[in-house]
Each structure stands twice: as structure tokens, then as C-alpha cells.
């Protein structure tokens, strides 16, 4: 019989177009995450971050959850849930308030953040994240932590990530019908960056691109803060479809061929290499050149990287990402992808795998787990904030217990 989920255990659930990943992590005293359970199952009923068939999605979630529960020997009751899709949008906003006392307090910071996020949104949209970028106190600009500083006016610049209400409700409904509670909805791009980036890269300026099966999630950091996020609804499945059509093979076999034999640069493949390609309708398998496969794949990857570059340029932050590009996600793992990306972006590119982990690292130190591991890191920060607030502002129940103890002479 599995035990209930401990308060120091966090669960990340990433429901992607091609797979559902559940990861269970324990927050250790040294503030690192110890991975104790992993569950992965092919995803059904999802397309480009949206729910197409609720029953199929629920079935996929349950199988992934069961695998993670068996490995971690615990009963999962709540999860941090990743959110992606073309409906996820971003905007940068400002807020300004007078400073109540002679110096900035936490209340002032909370007020200015509230002012900055209080922008009119369409009725069908909801706020996913309010991410502070920097603060200004009077004429002093670019302050990261204004608490304790003297002034009369406090200004905040924040990055808002929003999503469609209905899309969020549908994916949350799938999770709740599995008997789970959603601790928080987290943007996939934000989660992936939490897993693969170093603090130096965030300060210097970097872009993270998580290339999955149905979407590419982009986040741009500069001066330690998020400046731009977006979701591009074209990704690895398009490569699989091209292989299936040109080689006349079923999609399932096309995916296997892509993973095992494809290369994103044709000059890296020998003309003499050949592969067996299954046919449809019971026809015998055919022998095809691996170089021909690369000729099919390379233009599609070039197109994907061109879309990313256009998005970065449109954001206006291209010149601020001195640390280059970090590619992650299953589609980024292909041989030759990093080299091709460096040619397209004309800047350093590396493959990003989750870092600073303990426990089942041999399972999860892979770019396909970046989003789910990032959810654990997000949840860890969430717990830290909750614990800090609890210590600074004891709840009514705590005070009532102390009053009762006082009457009993135990205070």
C-alpha cells in the first residue's frame, strides 16, 4: 500500500503532445531536489498544447501517474501542471505607487506589483504569472530589491504571462478527473528555464527554446529577468509527418526512424549508410539512404530555427542574449541540431539538460524531462515562499492553539 504524499514531496506533471511525464521529487535540507519517481507514457488526445479528447488525455495521465507512484512508493494527490499552446501570450507592464513610509517596505512592493498587473484583460483570458523584472525608486533605476531604500515613488516593471481561460480549464479538468488537485499552473517555457539555466546565463542574457512534439516554447532572459516568452505551434511532429509522407511509412514508424536515424545536417551523414523503412498495407520493407532522410529533415529544422529567430528579433531582445541559445526538449536532441542552430542564429548554442539534481539522475538528466524537472524547481520555490509567509504571518489556527495553551498554563 503506497503512503500518502509527504509535504516535502513535489510532483510535476507535463502533458505534452507526444508524451505525458510525471516526476516526483523530494526537497532536501540543502535545498536540492532529490528525484524519487518518474512516469512516462505516450500522450493521446493532445495537440499543440490543447485538449482534443478528454477521455484519452485522462487515460494517458493515469498511466503516467501509476508508473511514478509505483517507483516512488507514494500516493500522488496534487501536482504542478505545465501549460503550453499558442494561446499562451506575454506582455510587459509598469506600475507606480507612492512610498508610504520613509523607506520601501514589503507592503510597498506588493502594492506596486498589484498595480502593474492590474491591466485590462479580455474576459476569456487569465493571468498565469506576474514576474518582476526590476524596480525604480525615484530617479534610481534597475533595482532588483528595493526593500529598505529611501524615496517617495516606487515603480515596478513586470512580465505578465497570460493564457486562455477555456484551454486552462480543460487541461485542469483532465487532471482533476484523475483525482488530483492542481497546486499551480506553470508556463512550460518558464518551467524549462528553471531546469536548464545557470544564474550567469540569466544575467548575461540567454534564450531557452523547448522544442517538443507540438509546440516550441521560448523564453528570453536579460539582466537576470524574463523579458519575453512565446509559444510557436510548430515543432517535431511536423518533421515526423514529412518523413511519413515522403518515405510512405506509418507515422509510428516515421517517429522511430526520426529518433534512431535522422540527422539535421546532411553533410554529417555518409552516402553509403542505409536504413530499413517499413511500408504500409502489408508491403515489404524497403532499403533507403540515410542521407536522403537527412535531406528531408534538414530543411524542416532550418524552418523551425528560422521561426524562432524571427520571434526573438520581433521581441527586440536579440542583441541582449550574449550567452546565446539553449535548446532543450525531445526534438532538440537530434544529431546535428545544435550545429545547424549555430549556423542559423549566428551565436553560441548548447543542448540543455536538467542540472543540480539528486536521486534518479540517470532517468531524468535528459532534455525530454526539462519541463517536468523545472516544475519541481518551481514547486520548491513555491514551498519556500509559503513557509516564509507562514513563519512571518502565523495563521488564525496557530494563534488559537497558543491562546488555548495559555489558558491551560502551557504557554
N, C-alpha and C positions, 0 to 999 in steps of 0.2 A: 504494500500500500504506500503510495507516494505521499510525502509530507507536504504540508501547505507551504506556499512561497514565503520565505523569510523576508523581513523588512529590508535587509541589506542586499537582497537579490533583485536584479532589474532584468526585464525581458524586452528585447527589441524585436519587432515584427515588421518585416519588409515584404509587402505583397506586390511583386513585380509582374511584368507582362509574361516573363518566361519562367519565373520560379518564385516560390514562397519560402522565405528564410526566417526561422525563429532562433534567436540566440539568447541564452540565459547567462547572466554574469553576476558575480559577487563583488561588491565594493570592499576592498581590503583596507586595513588600518593605514597603510602607506598611500592610500588614495589611488591605487591602481585597480584595474578591472581584471578579475580572475574569471575566465570563461569556463563554465561548468556544464553547459549543454548546448547542442546545436541540432536543429532540424531543418532539412531542406527537401522540398517536394516540387515537382513541375507544376507551374501555375496554369489553371484553366479558368476561363470566364473573365479574364482581364485583358484590356487592350489599351496601350498608350496611357497607363495610369488610371484608367476609368473602369468601372464595373460593367461588364456586358451581361453576365449571368450570375445572379446572386448565389444560387444553389451550388454551382460549380466552384465559385470562389470559396464558399463555406467549406466544401469538401476538401479543397486544397489546403486551407488554413488548418483544419483539424488534423490532417495527416502530418503536416509540418510540426504542429504543436505536440502531437503524440510522440514523435521522434525525439523532440527536445526534452519532453518530460521524462521519457524513459532514460535518456542519457544523464540528466541532471538529478533524477530521483526526487522530483518535486511536482506539485500540482500548480500549474500556472493559472493565476486569477486575473492578472492585469498586464497590459503591455504598453510600450511606447510605439506608436504606429507611424510609419513613414507615409508621406503624402507627395505624389507627383502628378504629372499631367499638364497638358498645355494650358489648363485653366489657372495654374499657379502663376501669379504675377508679382511684380515688385514695384515699389516707389520709394523715393527718398523725401522725407518731410522735415520741417523745422518747427520748433515750439519755443516760446519765450514766456517767462514769468518773473515778477519782482521777487527779490530775496527777502524773506520775512524778517530774519534776524541780521546781525552784523556779519555773519558768515554763513556759507551754504551748509544746509543740513540734509539728511536723507529725505525729509519731507519735501524740501525744495526740488530735489532730484526726481522724486516720484511725481510731483506736480507738473514739472516741465515735460517729463516723458508722457504723461497723460495728455497734456496739451498738444504735443507733437503728433500723437496717434489719433487725436480727435478730428480726423479729416472726414468729409462726407464720402461714404462708400455706397455703391449700388446695393439695393436691398438684397440681391441674390449673392452678395459676397461677404466673407468673414475674414477677420484678421488671424493669421497663423502665428506670426512672430512680430515683435517690436524690438529691434536690435539697435541699441545706442551706438553711434559712431564716434561722436566727440561732443564736447561742451565748450561754450564760450562764457566767460564771466566778464561783463563789461567789454573792455577792448582786448582782453587776453583771449586768444583763440587756440583751438586744437587741444583742449584739456581733456585728459582721459578720465580723471576722477576729481570732480570739483569740490567734494565734501571738505569743509574746513577752510575754504578760501573766502576772502573778503570781497564784497562787491554789492551792487544794488540790483543788477539784472543778470539772470541766468538764461542762457539759450542752449537748446539741445538739437542735434541733428540725428535723426534715426532712420533706419531702413525698415520699411514695412513689407512683409510678405503676406499676400492675401490669396484666398482660393475661393472656388465656387461652393456655396452652401450645400447644394444638392449633391455634388460629387463627394464632398466630405461626409455627408450624412449616409450616402450609400455604402462607402467603404467601412465606416464606423458600424453601420447596421450589420454588415457581414461578420465583423469581429464580435459584436455583442451577441449575435445569434449562435456563436460558438461558446457562450457562457463566460465571456471575458469583459473586463472593464478597460476602457482606453484611458491611460494616465495622461497622455498628451498626443496631439497630432504634431508631427515634426516634418518640415520640408526635407525631402530626400537630399537635395543639394547641400543643405546645412549639415545634415547628419553625416554625409560622406566626408565633408571637410573636417569634421570633428575627429574622424578616424585616421586620416592620412597626412595631415599637415603638421609642420613644426611651427613654433611661435616665430622663429626667424623668418620663415617664408611669409607668414601673415604680415609681419612688419615691413618686409621688403616689397611685398606686392606679388600676388600669385593668383592664378585661376585654376579651379578644380573642375574637371569635366567627368561626370559619371556617365559612361556610355552603357546603357542596359540593352534590353531586348526591344522595348517600345519607345523609350524616351532617352534624351540626353539632358542631364541636369547640370547646370553651370552656376558656379558661384565665384565672384571676384573679390579678393581681399586687397586692401591697400592701407598702409599705416595702421595695421593691426585690427581693422574693422571691415565688415562686409559692406561693399559699395554697390554690388549688382548681383542679382540672381535671375535665372530664367530657365524655362524648360522648352526644349525643342522636340517636337513629336515625330522625329525620325531617328531610327537607331539600328541596332544589329539585326533585327528581324527583316529589314529591307535587304540586307546582304544575303540572308538565307533564302528569301524569295527569288532573288536574282539567280542564285545557284540552282534552285529547284527548276526555274523556268528554262534556263539556258542548257542545263545538263539533263533536263527531262527526268527528274527524280523526285520522289515524295519529299514533302517538307521535313519530315522527321529525319530522313537520310541526308537531306541537304544540310541540316543543322550539324549532324555528326561529321560530315565532310568538312564543313567550315571550321569546326573546333579542332579536328585532328590534322587536317592537311593544308588549310588555306594560309596564304601569306599576303600581307598588304603591299608588298613591293615585288614586282615580277622579276627584277634583276637578281633577287636573292634566291631564286628557285632554278634548279637545273632543268634544262630542256629534256633531259633523259628520264626524269622522275615521272612515274605514272601511278594512278590510283584506280581502284575498282569502284564504279558508280552503279548502284542498284537501279534497275529500271522499273517502270510501272506496268500494271496489267499482266504480271507473271512473266514478262520478257526477261531474257538472261541479262546478267550484269555486263557492263561494258568497261573497257580499259580506257581511261582518259589521261591526258597530260596534266601534271600538277602545275606546270607553267601556264596552261590555258586557264586553270582555276584562278591563278593569281591575276591573270589579265581581266577576269571578271570582277574580282574582289577589289583590286586597287582603285579603279575609278569611283566605286561606291564609297570607299573610305576617304578618298580625296574630297568627295562631295560632302560627307559628314563633317570633315575638318573645315571645309570652306564655310559651311553653315555656322559653325562655332566661331570662326574668325570674324565673320560678318556681324554676329551678335556682340562679340567683345568690342569691335570697332564702333558699333552703334551705341554702346553703353558709354563710350568716351573714356574708358579706363585702360585702353591698350598700352599707352605709354607708361602706365604706373605699375605694371606687373613685371618687375625686374627679375623675380625668381622664376619666371616662366610659367609653364603649364604642367599640371599634374593630371594624368589620365588615370581613371580607375573604372571599375565595373567589368563585367564579363567580356564585353566586346572589345575593350581596350587591351586585352591580353594577347591578341593575335600577333604572331611573329611579323615583324616589320612595321607594326602600327606606330611605335614611338619614333622610329626613324622617319617615316613618312610625315608624321605630325611636325617634326622639327623642320622639315622642308617647307611645309605649308605655313606654319606660324612664324618661322624665322626667329625662333627663340628656344631656350632650353626646354626640353620635355622629359619627364620621367614617368614611370609607371608607379602609381601609389597603392601600397598595401597597408592594411591596418597596422598601427605601431603601438608600443607601450602596453602590451598585453601579457597576461599570465594565464596558466591553465592549459586549455586545449588549443594551444597556438598552432599546432600542426594542422588543425582543421580550418582555422579562420584567418591565418595570415595570407590571405588571398584577396585580390581586388574584388571578387564577386561578393565578398562579405563586408565591403566598406560601409554601406548604408546601415546594415544591421548592427555592426560594431559601433558606428557613430551614434546610433540610438542609445546604446548602453552608456556612452560618454555623456550624451545629453541628459539621460536619466540620472547619472551620477551627480552632475551639476544641479539638477532639479532637487535631488535629495539634500545636497549641501545647503542650498538656499532655504529649503523647508526646515531643516534642522536649526539653521541660524535664526530664522524668524521665530521658531518655537522657543529657543533659549531667550531671545530678546523680548518676546511678547508671549508670556505663558498664557495658555487658553483658559477659558472660564472653568473648565473641568479641573485644571491644575490648582487654580485659586480655591475652588470649592473644597478640594481634598485637603489643602493646607488649613482652611478655616475649620474643617471637621477635626483635623489633627489637633488644632489649637484648643478646641473645646474639650478634646479628650486628654489634654495635658501632654500631648506628644510633640507639640510644635517647638 
